Amino acid sequence: MTTTDTEKTPVDFWFDPLCPWAWMTSRWVLEVEKVRPVEVSWHVMSLAVLNEDKLDTLPEQYAEFLKDAWGPVRVVIAAQQLHGDEVLGRLYTALGTRYHNQAKPKTRETLVEALEEAGLPADLADYADRDTYDQELRASHKEGIDKVGQDVGTPVIAVPGADGEQIAFFGPVVTPTPRGEEAARLWDGTLMVASVPGFYEIKRTRTQGPIFD
């Protein structure tokens, strides 16, 4: 299928690089780009920001997980601010592949590896310990959350609804990543439910964790 950029359906995708479920969904939406005329725009959101007022009530294991949540997302937002929106997708892929598929540690060395693969300066890793762009991080996070509401996590995707206005959802949460026509069917269903005024949620209990491939 050949289309011009103006014919492509825009998809806005908010992610935190540490979230395994966002990673699964992001690989699905990239698969959709191969089989449907869509164009993804990447945005940063933050599990650290999302949960900063809930730390006392979170399960201990998840609270421990969040200790690593500031560094990677600060590096990603710094890369965006200093090198433009176009670096987000490839940096996310480089980071996510290491964190999720390769199970590499959340260390400076891993950040530097990902930055170098994405063609970015290694010293951007210094921003993991800096709050230089926290205001911009919070603004990007708020943009996504404001579209979908507070009772969600990452990922957030926004797609055109029936009247062309953006409709945002948490998810879809899926494992393993759908490929080919299966990815296309899930995309078509996402647009279908977005076209129904008043549609909010379909959900079932997760019985398995993310399957990385």
DONU-487025 format. One line per 10 residues: number of its first residue (from 1); for each residue x, y, z of N, C-alpha, C, O. Coordinates in steps of 0.02 Angstrom, whole numbers. Layout:
NUM = X,Y,Z,X,Y,Z,X,Y,Z,X,Y,Z | ... $
//
This chain:
1 = 43,-60,0,0,0,0,44,62,0,88,69,42 | 32,106,-47,71,168,-52,27,228,-37,-26,236,-67 | 48,269,9,9,328,27,57,387,34,117,377,40 | 30,446,33,69,506,50,64,517,124,20,489,158 | 109,558,151,108,571,222,42,601,244,19,586,300 | 10,642,202,-52,674,222,-109,624,226,-160,639,257 | -102,566,195,-155,515,198,-146,468,256,-191,428,271 | -91,472,290,-78,425,345,-117,445,408,-126,504,423 | -140,394,443,-176,406,506,-125,420,561,-80,380,572 | -132,476,595,-84,493,648,-99,453,712,-156,444,732 $
11 = -46,430,743,-49,395,807,0,428,854,59,432,840 | -25,453,910,19,481,961,28,429,1016,-20,400,1041 | 90,417,1034,107,363,1080,150,389,1137,205,415,1125 | 125,383,1199,163,404,1258,192,342,1292,157,293,1303 | 257,346,1309,291,288,1337,338,308,1393,363,364,1395 | 350,261,1438,406,262,1483,450,204,1463,426,148,1458 | 515,215,1452,557,161,1425,564,101,1472,584,48,1449 | 548,109,1536,553,53,1582,493,7,1582,497,-49,1606 | 437,28,1555,375,-10,1560,375,-68,1509,377,-55,1449 | 372,-131,1532,372,-186,1484,309,-190,1442,312,-211,1384 $
21 = 253,-170,1470,190,-172,1432,189,-118,1378,163,-129,1323 | 215,-59,1394,221,-7,1342,266,-31,1286,253,-18,1227 | 319,-67,1304,364,-94,1254,328,-141,1206,337,-137,1146 | 287,-186,1234,250,-232,1192,204,-194,1144,202,-209,1084 | 169,-144,1170,123,-106,1128,160,-65,1076,136,-58,1019 | 218,-40,1094,257,0,1046,281,-42,988,283,-19,931 | 299,-105,1001,320,-148,946,261,-166,902,269,-176,842 | 202,-171,932,142,-182,892,128,-123,846,115,-132,787 | 132,-61,872,115,-4,831,166,5,774,149,30,721 | 229,-14,786,278,-13,732,261,-67,680,273,-56,620 $
31 = 235,-123,702,213,-174,655,154,-148,613,149,-162,554 | 110,-111,646,53,-82,610,76,-36,555,45,-33,501 | 130,2,567,156,46,515,174,8,450,174,38,396 | 188,-56,456,205,-96,397,144,-119,358,149,-134,298 | 86,-121,391,28,-153,360,-32,-106,353,-82,-123,322 | -27,-46,382,-80,3,376,-47,72,366,9,83,388 | -82,119,333,-53,185,322,-58,229,385,-103,271,390 | -13,218,431,-12,256,494,56,287,503,106,266,473 | 59,339,545,122,372,561,122,386,636,78,421,662 | 172,359,670,176,364,742,218,424,763,272,436,736 $
41 = 192,462,811,230,515,843,241,494,916,194,478,951 | 303,495,937,321,472,1004,323,529,1054,344,585,1039 | 301,513,1115,301,562,1169,322,527,1233,314,466,1241 | 349,565,1280,373,538,1343,320,546,1397,291,600,1404 | 309,493,1435,274,499,1498,317,464,1551,368,434,1534 | 297,469,1613,343,447,1666,306,409,1721,260,435,1752 | 327,347,1732,300,309,1789,319,341,1855,282,336,1904 | 378,373,1857,399,406,1918,352,464,1935,332,473,1993 | 335,504,1884,288,559,1895,219,533,1912,186,558,1957 | 197,482,1876,130,455,1886,120,430,1957,65,436,1985 $
51 = 173,403,1987,166,371,2053,199,409,2110,203,383,2166 | 222,469,2098,261,503,2150,221,519,2213,249,525,2267 | 155,524,2207,113,538,2266,83,474,2296,43,477,2342 | 104,415,2269,74,352,2291,125,304,2321,108,247,2336 | 186,326,2329,240,280,2348,226,243,2413,246,186,2421 | 192,276,2460,179,244,2525,127,189,2520,121,148,2566 | 89,188,2466,35,139,2460,49,85,2408,9,40,2399 | 104,91,2373,120,43,2320,149,-21,2348,180,-20,2402 | 139,-77,2314,172,-140,2334,248,-129,2336,275,-92,2296 | 281,-163,2383,352,-152,2393,393,-166,2330,440,-130,2315 $
61 = 375,-218,2294,412,-236,2233,407,-181,2180,457,-165,2147 | 347,-152,2173,339,-99,2123,373,-35,2145,402,1,2104 | 370,-20,2209,405,39,2235,481,33,2223,514,82,2208 | 507,-28,2230,578,-40,2217,593,-30,2143,645,0,2125 | 549,-53,2100,557,-44,2028,560,30,2010,599,50,1966 | 520,71,2043,517,142,2027,580,180,2046,589,237,2024 | 623,151,2087,685,185,2105,729,197,2044,769,244,2043 | 721,155,1993,759,163,1931,722,204,1879,747,212,1823 | 663,230,1896,620,257,1843,638,328,1821,621,347,1765 | 672,366,1862,688,435,1843,742,440,1790,736,478,1742 $
71 = 795,401,1798,853,408,1755,840,400,1681,854,446,1642 | 813,343,1659,803,333,1587,758,385,1555,772,410,1500 | 704,402,1589,657,449,1558,686,519,1556,670,558,1511 | 728,536,1604,762,601,1602,811,604,1543,818,656,1511 | 844,549,1529,889,547,1472,850,554,1407,872,589,1361 | 794,521,1403,753,524,1342,727,595,1330,729,620,1274 | 702,628,1382,675,695,1373,732,744,1357,721,791,1319 | 791,733,1385,848,776,1368,866,767,1294,881,816,1260 | 866,705,1271,881,693,1200,830,728,1155,849,757,1104 | 768,726,1174,716,760,1135,727,836,1135,723,868,1083 $
81 = 740,864,1193,747,936,1198,809,961,1161,808,1016,1132 | 862,922,1161,925,945,1131,934,924,1058,973,954,1022 | 897,871,1037,909,844,970,845,835,929,848,811,872 | 788,852,957,726,851,919,683,790,928,707,737,951 | 619,797,910,571,742,918,591,680,878,575,624,898 | 626,689,823,640,633,779,686,581,810,690,525,785 | 720,597,866,764,548,897,727,501,944,755,450,964 | 666,518,962,631,480,1014,621,407,995,634,362,1036 | 597,394,936,581,326,916,642,281,917,639,225,943 | 697,304,888,756,260,885,790,253,953,818,200,967 $
91 = 787,305,995,816,298,1061,773,251,1104,800,210,1141 | 708,256,1098,664,210,1133,678,138,1113,681,94,1156 | 685,126,1049,700,58,1025,766,33,1053,771,-24,1074 | 817,76,1054,882,55,1079,879,40,1154,909,-9,1177 | 845,82,1191,838,71,1263,795,10,1278,813,-33,1318 | 736,7,1246,689,-46,1261,717,-115,1243,705,-163,1280 | 753,-119,1189,784,-183,1170,831,-207,1225,832,-266,1242 | 869,-161,1253,916,-180,1306,880,-197,1371,895,-247,1403 | 832,-155,1391,798,-166,1455,754,-228,1454,752,-266,1502 | 718,-238,1399,667,-290,1398,690,-354,1363,687,-408,1393 $
101 = 711,-350,1301,732,-410,1266,797,-439,1293,805,-500,1298 | 843,-395,1311,909,-418,1333,917,-418,1409,967,-443,1434 | 868,-390,1445,869,-389,1518,933,-359,1546,960,-383,1596 | 958,-306,1513,1018,-272,1538,1001,-228,1598,944,-206,1605 | 1049,-215,1641,1036,-176,1702,1023,-102,1686,1043,-77,1633 | 990,-69,1732,974,2,1724,1033,44,1747,1028,82,1795 | 1088,37,1711,1150,71,1730,1169,124,1678,1139,128,1625 | 1217,164,1696,1242,214,1649,1270,181,1586,1262,206,1531 | 1303,124,1595,1332,89,1538,1279,70,1486,1290,76,1426 | 1222,47,1511,1168,30,1465,1140,91,1430,1125,89,1370 $
111 = 1134,146,1466,1111,208,1436,1159,231,1381,1138,251,1327 | 1224,227,1395,1274,249,1346,1271,204,1284,1275,229,1228 | 1264,139,1293,1258,93,1236,1199,113,1192,1205,116,1131 | 1142,126,1223,1081,143,1186,1089,210,1150,1069,216,1092 | 1118,258,1183,1128,323,1152,1173,318,1091,1160,348,1039 | 1226,280,1098,1272,272,1042,1239,236,983,1250,254,926 | 1199,185,998,1163,151,944,1115,198,909,1106,194,848 | 1085,243,947,1037,291,918,1071,350,885,1037,395,860 | 1137,351,884,1174,405,852,1174,469,892,1177,523,863 | 1171,463,958,1167,521,1002,1229,524,1047,1261,472,1059 $
121 = 1246,583,1072,1305,590,1114,1300,549,1179,1247,550,1211 | 1353,515,1196,1353,474,1256,1343,516,1319,1317,491,1369 | 1364,579,1317,1359,619,1379,1287,639,1396,1276,669,1448 | 1239,623,1352,1169,632,1372,1152,589,1432,1104,603,1468 | 1190,536,1444,1179,493,1502,1186,532,1567,1159,512,1619 | 1223,588,1566,1231,629,1626,1164,655,1652,1157,668,1711 | 1116,662,1607,1051,691,1627,1009,643,1669,958,662,1696 | 1031,580,1675,995,533,1717,991,557,1789,943,542,1825 | 1041,595,1810,1044,619,1879,1030,694,1885,1045,725,1936 | 1002,722,1832,988,794,1833,914,807,1822,879,769,1788 $
131 = 890,861,1852,820,880,1843,812,936,1792,762,971,1792 | 862,944,1749,864,1000,1702,800,1006,1661,775,1062,1651 | 774,950,1637,716,952,1593,654,920,1626,610,895,1591 | 653,920,1692,595,891,1726,530,929,1710,477,899,1707 | 535,994,1701,475,1033,1684,447,1010,1617,387,1002,1610 | 491,999,1568,469,975,1503,443,903,1507,395,885,1473 | 475,863,1548,452,794,1559,382,794,1588,339,756,1564 | 371,834,1638,304,837,1669,252,863,1619,195,841,1620 | 271,910,1578,224,937,1529,205,884,1477,146,879,1459 | 253,846,1453,239,793,1406,196,739,1438,148,715,1407 $
141 = 212,720,1499,172,672,1536,100,696,1544,53,658,1533 | 93,759,1564,26,787,1575,-15,788,1511,-75,776,1512 | 18,802,1455,-19,803,1392,-52,736,1377,-110,733,1357 | -14,682,1389,-43,616,1377,-96,598,1428,-150,575,1409 | -82,610,1491,-130,592,1544,-194,633,1539,-248,607,1551 | -188,696,1520,-248,738,1513,-294,712,1459,-355,723,1462 | -267,676,1411,-309,649,1357,-347,587,1379,-401,573,1353 | -319,550,1427,-348,484,1444,-375,480,1515,-416,436,1529 | -352,523,1560,-375,520,1629,-322,492,1676,-272,465,1653 | -333,499,1740,-282,484,1790,-277,409,1807,-225,388,1832 $
151 = -329,371,1795,-330,302,1819,-300,253,1770,-328,200,1757 | -241,270,1743,-209,227,1693,-134,227,1705,-108,261,1750 | -99,189,1664,-26,190,1666,0,204,1596,-28,244,1559 | 54,170,1578,85,177,1513,81,110,1477,92,59,1509 | 66,108,1413,66,164,1366,-1,199,1361,-53,172,1382 | 1,259,1334,-59,294,1312,-53,304,1237,-1,328,1213 | -105,286,1200,-106,302,1129,-167,345,1114,-219,337,1145 | -160,389,1066,-215,432,1044,-223,424,969,-174,430,931 | -285,411,948,-301,399,878,-362,441,859,-398,464,904 | -375,451,795,-434,490,775,-499,453,791,-505,393,778 $
161 = -547,490,819,-613,463,829,-658,476,770,-635,495,716 | -723,467,780,-771,472,726,-772,542,694,-779,548,633 | -764,594,734,-767,662,709,-698,691,695,-691,751,682 | -647,648,698,-578,672,687,-543,694,750,-482,702,750 | -581,704,804,-550,723,868,-512,664,897,-534,607,890 | -456,677,929,-416,623,957,-452,589,1015,-481,622,1059 | -451,523,1014,-475,482,1069,-415,443,1096,-379,411,1058 | -405,447,1161,-347,415,1192,-368,356,1234,-422,355,1264 | -324,305,1235,-334,245,1274,-269,227,1310,-215,243,1287 | -276,193,1366,-221,156,1395,-218,88,1360,-268,52,1358 $
171 = -160,72,1332,-154,8,1297,-153,18,1222,-136,73,1199 | -170,-33,1183,-192,-99,1206,-136,-138,1240,-78,-136,1219 | -154,-174,1292,-106,-216,1329,-109,-286,1297,-162,-318,1298 | -54,-308,1269,-55,-369,1229,13,-404,1232,65,-372,1234 | 11,-470,1232,72,-510,1229,56,-578,1197,3,-606,1210 | 101,-604,1155,159,-571,1127,139,-517,1077,80,-508,1063 | 187,-482,1049,172,-429,1001,139,-458,939,168,-502,907 | 79,-434,921,47,-458,859,88,-437,798,116,-382,796 | 91,-481,750,128,-468,689,82,-474,628,30,-507,631 | 102,-443,574,67,-451,510,-7,-434,514,-26,-382,541 $
181 = -48,-479,488,-119,-466,484,-152,-464,553,-201,-430,563 | -123,-501,601,-149,-498,669,-140,-428,698,-185,-402,732 | -83,-397,684,-71,-328,706,-121,-281,673,-146,-235,705 | -134,-293,609,-181,-251,572,-252,-256,600,-287,-206,607 | -273,-317,618,-340,-326,645,-348,-290,712,-400,-259,725 | -296,-294,754,-300,-258,818,-302,-183,807,-338,-148,843 | -266,-158,758,-268,-87,742,-338,-68,717,-366,-17,739 | -366,-107,672,-432,-92,646,-483,-91,703,-528,-49,703 | -476,-137,751,-521,-137,808,-512,-77,852,-561,-51,880 | -450,-54,859,-437,6,899,-472,66,869,-503,106,905 $
191 = -467,74,803,-502,129,770,-578,122,776,-614,171,782 | -601,60,773,-673,48,777,-701,71,845,-750,107,847 | -669,50,900,-695,70,965,-686,145,977,-726,176,1011 | -633,174,948,-623,246,954,-678,285,919,-691,343,935 | -711,253,870,-763,287,832,-831,285,867,-879,316,844 | -835,249,923,-899,242,959,-901,292,1017,-863,285,1065 | -943,343,1013,-947,392,1068,-966,356,1133,-1011,314,1135 | -931,373,1186,-946,344,1251,-913,279,1265,-921,252,1320 | -875,250,1218,-838,188,1233,-779,204,1278,-742,251,1266 | -771,162,1330,-717,173,1377,-670,114,1387,-609,123,1388 $
201 = -697,54,1393,-653,2,1419,-677,-68,1399,-737,-83,1401 | -628,-110,1381,-636,-182,1379,-577,-210,1418,-520,-187,1408 | -588,-257,1463,-533,-280,1504,-544,-351,1528,-601,-372,1540 | -489,-388,1535,-490,-452,1568,-427,-461,1609,-378,-425,1597 | -427,-507,1656,-370,-518,1699,-311,-546,1659,-320,-592,1619 | -252,-518,1670,-193,-543,1637,-172,-609,1668,-169,-616,1729 | -159,-658,1627,-139,-724,1651,-66,-741,1634,-42,-794,1653 | -33,-696,1599,38,-706,1585,73,-639,1578,41,-587,1565 | 138,-640,1587,177,-579,1581,196,-566,1509,180,-606,1465 | 231,-511,1497,251,-494,1428,300,-546,1400,346,-568,1435 $
211 = 288,-566,1338,331,-614,1303,372,-575,1253,345,-553,1202 | 435,-566,1265,479,-527,1221,506,-572,1167,525,-629,1179 | 507,-544,1105,535,-583,1050,585,-541,1011,614,-565,963 $
//
